[in-house]
Amino acid sequence: MVQVDISEITEDEQNPVFQKELAAFQERFNALENDPRKKFRLCIHEAGHMVYFRRLGWTIKKLHGPYIYRDVDGKLRNILGAVSPVRGKVHDLVEAVKTDIAGFVLVEAMTGEPESKTAVSGDMSVISTFDPDVLKEVLEAATQGIIEEFDPDEGLRREVTGAAREYENEVFGSDDNWLWGWHEFRLDLPGERFSVYSNRHGFAWILIDDGGQMKLIVEGGKVCSPSDKLHRESLELLPTTSGERAADVVKRWNEKVLAAV
């Protein structure tokens, strides 16, 4: 198992309170390492940063696994993973912002499930200091740019999974989770992805909308249509991705399911 790096914490600081927090964080990371879905999401998140750092011409100095450090206010911070680049000049603000947000944008785009609020907040910590009007405009442009580049024909998916494989190998010493994720989330299929839930079956799945043609990805990467059934039960869904867009796609899916009954 990967051990939490505490090299930035002095021996004097490793008191009983710290040891308790370390044990809790180690247990949390162990659970992540043993969960292929959570492990894949972490690898994809860090791979997003790696890809867009490199697209700016920056080199990667270090890939980090879990570690604990003290921030400028002396507060302990737990980090699941990170990427340290050798930063160069920035000539395009939108492209620079992509390096900050690519992790959480790609996690949601690839798995259908939004990244945790903690992870998003951490990635937004630098650019959140921008003027609000500038931030809104640049953030929308950067997000849209990543989503457009995520189209299968653009090559970003394979670029990101390649970087995820690199991160997985460096941090975990393994080389199979990226392939599991490729098949589990059917990253070969185009379309916008939404996290959904089935009350009948008790599972979280992914609903893909590709220009009105909808596919449901269930466990094991199996693709279902609205007329399909699992265990003789129809496939009505509830959205777990927030927003009107997700609600509308799920509504149209359910209408097709009911029409096929």
N, C-alpha and C positions, 0 to 999 in steps of 0.2 A: 504493500500500500504506500501511496505517496505521503510523505511526512510534511507537516506544516513547517515552513522556514521561519525561524525566529532569530536569525542571525543579527537582525537590527535591534534586538532587545538585549540590553546588558544583563549580566548575571544578577546584579543588585535589583533590577526591576522584575526579575522572575520570582515574584512572591506568590503566596498561596492564592491570592485573588487572580493573578495572571495565569497561574497553572490551571485554575478552574475554567477560565475563559479559553485557554489553549485546548484543554480536553474537549470542551463543547464544540469548538471550531473543528478540531481534528475529527470528531465523530460526524459532524455535518459533512465534511469533505469525504470521509470514507463512504457515507451513504451515497453521495454523488458519484463517486468512482464505481460503485457497484450497480448504479442505475444507468443503463445504456442511453436512455433518453436524456437524462440530465447531463451526462458526460458529453454526449453529442452536442447539446446546446452550448455548453461551455466552450468546446473546441471550435464550434462555428462562430461564436461570439469573438473569440480572440483571433480567429482566422480572418474575420472581417477587417479588423484593425490591421493585421499583417498585409493583406492584399492592398489596401488603400495607402498604407505607408509606402509600400513598394511602388505603387503607381505614381507617387510623387517623386520617386527616385531616392527615397530614404532607405537605408539599410537597417536590418533588425539586429540590435545589439544583444538582446536577451529575451527568452521566452520564460515567463514565470509561472510556477504552479502556485499553490496556496502559501500565503505568508502573512505575518502580522508585523505591523510597524506603528510608530507613534507619529501623528500628524503634527503640524506646527503649533497646535494648541496643547500638545502632550497627550491627546486622547488616543487610545488603542484603536487601530483599524484592522479589520480582517478582510483580506482580498483573496478571492477564489483563484484568480488568474489574471495575467496582464502581459503586455508586450511593450518592451522598451526599444524605441527606434533611435537611430542617430539622426537627429532632425536636421533638415536643410532649409533652404529658402522656400518661402511660400509666395507664389505668383498669382494664385487664384483662390479666393476665400471659400468659394463653394467646394472646390476640390479638397481644401484643407479640412473643412467641416466634415466631409465624408469620412475622414480618418477617425473622427471622434464618435460619429453616430453609426458607422457601418456595422458594429457588433450587434447592437440591439435591433437595428432595421433588418439585418439579414436573418437573425434568429427567428423573428416573426415571419419574414417572407418565406423561409424554408420549412419551418415546422408548423406554421399556422397559429402558434401561440405566442402572445406578446412576452417580451423579456420582463423580468422582475422590476418593480419600481426602484429598488435599491441599485440595481445594475444600470438602469437608465439614468438615474440621478448622478451616479458616479461618472458616467461618460459625458454627461451634460455640464459637469461642474465648471469647466473652463469657458465654454461658449455661452453659458447662461449669464456671464458678465457683460455680454454684448448689449448694445442699445436694443430695447424690445422690438422696435420696428425692423431693424436690420436683422436681428435674430430670426424673426418670423419669416422674412423673405428668404434669407440664406438657408434656413433649416428646411423650408418647403422645397427649395430648388435642389438641395443636396439629397434629401429623401427621395424625391421623384427621380433624380438621376440614378441613384442606386437601384431603385425598383425597375427602371427601364433597362439598366445593364444586367439585371437579373434574368432577363429573357434568355431561354436556353440557347438561342442562336448567338448570343453575345459572348459566350464563353466564361462569364463570371461564375456560374455555378461550379464548373470544374476547377476554376482557379481557386475558389474558396474551399472546396472539398480537398484540394491538394494542400492548401495551407493548413486546413484542419488536421489532415494526416500528419503533417510536419509537426504541428503543435502537440498532437496526441503522442507521437513517438518521443518527442523531447521531454515532455512533462510526465507522461504515464508509462513510457517505455513499452507501449503497445502499438499495434498497427492494424486494428480490425474494426474499431468503433465507427470510423468514417464510412466504411463500406456498409455496415449495418444501417447507418442513418440514410445513406443514399437509397437503399432498397426500402427501408421502413417508411420513409417520407415520400417515396417515388419522385425523386428530384429530376427524373427524366421527363416528367410531364409538365407542360406549360400551364400557365394560368395563375390567378390570384388565389391565395390560400387563407382559409379561416379555420380556427379551432372550434369544434362542435362537440356536443355531448348527446348521447342517446339514453333517455330514461329507461327504455325497454331493455337495453342491453347493458347499461351501466358502464360504458366505455367512452373515453375521449378520442375523437378521430379528427381527420382533416377533410374539409370540403373544398374542392377546387372548382373555381368558376373560370372557364376559358371561353370568353366571348359568348356566354349563355349556355355553353355545353358544360354540364356539371358532373363531377365525379367525386365519389366518396372513398377516401383511403382509410381502410380499417387496419387492424393489427396484422402485422406481417407483410404490409404493403399491398394487400389485396385491393383491387379496384371494383367498386360497386356502382351500379346505376340506380335511379329512383325506383325502378321496377323490381330490383333484386330484394331478396329476403335473407336474413340470417337466423338460423334455428327456427324457421317458419314464421318469423316476426318481421314486419315491415320496418323501414328505416327512417322513421320520423326523427327530427333532430332539434336540438336547442343550441343557439349560438353561445359560445363562451368568449369569443372575440367580441369586444365592445364596439358600439357604433352602428349607425343606420345602415351602412353598406353591408355589414355582416348580417344584420337582421333581415335585410331585403333578400340576400342570397339564400339564407336558410328558409325564408318564407316561400320563395319560388321552388326550392327543392322539395319542401313538404307538400306543396300543391301538386307537384309531379308524382310524389309518392302516393298521395290519396287518389289521384286520377288513375294510377296503375292498379289499385286494389280491386 
